[in-house]
Amino acid sequence: MEEQKRRFKAVIGDKTYTIVGPGSLAHFETVTAMLNERLTQIKTLAPNISEEDAAVLLAFNALSDAVKSQAQAQQASQE
């Protein structure tokens, strides 16, 4: 059975976004908190970075983490 989609208003940085998708309220809140935490880290390390560049770096880092996790899971399943 397909999980019901829900709407969630996420405040990311200084903007509010409406996110639509499957997941619990706790999931959306956790992802939003993690995203804001990582944006803050990037801006602390590079205070002059633009919002757009910070978002691109965050996306790159998130996808890099996902690729690493996928490779580790594949390696573990082969062992």
C-alpha positions in Angstrom: 0.0 0.0 0.0 1.4 3.4 -1.0 2.2 5.8 1.9 0.0 8.9 2.0 1.6 12.1 0.9 1.5 15.0 3.3 2.3 18.7 3.2 4.9 20.2 5.5 6.0 23.8 5.9 9.8 23.8 6.4 11.7 26.9 7.4 15.2 26.4 5.8 17.6 29.3 6.3 15.4 32.3 6.1 12.8 30.9 3.7 9.7 28.8 4.2 9.1 25.9 1.8 6.1 23.7 1.4 7.3 20.1 1.1 4.9 17.5 -0.3 5.7 13.8 0.0 5.5 10.6 2.0 6.8 10.6 5.5 5.9 11.3 9.1 5.9 14.7 10.7 8.9 13.6 12.8 10.8 12.7 9.6 10.2 16.1 8.0 11.2 17.9 11.2 14.4 15.8 11.5 15.4 16.4 7.9 14.7 20.1 8.3 16.8 20.4 11.5 19.7 18.5 9.9 19.5 20.6 6.8 19.6 23.9 8.8 22.4 22.5 11.0 24.6 21.7 7.9 23.8 25.1 6.3 24.9 26.8 9.5 28.2 24.8 9.5 28.9 25.7 5.9 28.2 29.4 6.5 30.4 29.3 9.6 33.3 27.8 7.6 32.7 30.2 4.7 31.0 33.3 6.0 31.0 35.1 2.6 29.4 32.2 0.7 26.1 33.0 -1.1 22.9 31.1 -0.2 22.9 29.4 -3.6 26.5 28.2 -3.2 25.9 27.0 0.3 22.9 25.0 -0.9 25.0 23.5 -3.8 27.7 22.5 -1.3 25.1 21.0 1.0 23.6 19.0 -1.8 27.0 17.8 -3.0 27.9 16.7 0.5 24.6 14.9 1.0 24.9 13.0 -2.2 28.5 12.2 -1.5 27.4 10.7 1.9 24.6 8.7 0.1 27.1 7.3 -2.4 29.5 6.3 0.4 26.7 4.6 2.3 25.5 2.8 -0.8 29.0 1.5 -1.5 29.4 0.3 2.1 26.1 -1.5 2.0 27.0 -3.2 -1.3 30.4 -4.2 0.1 28.8 -5.6 3.3 26.2 -7.6 1.3 29.0 -9.2 -0.8 31.0 -10.3 2.3 
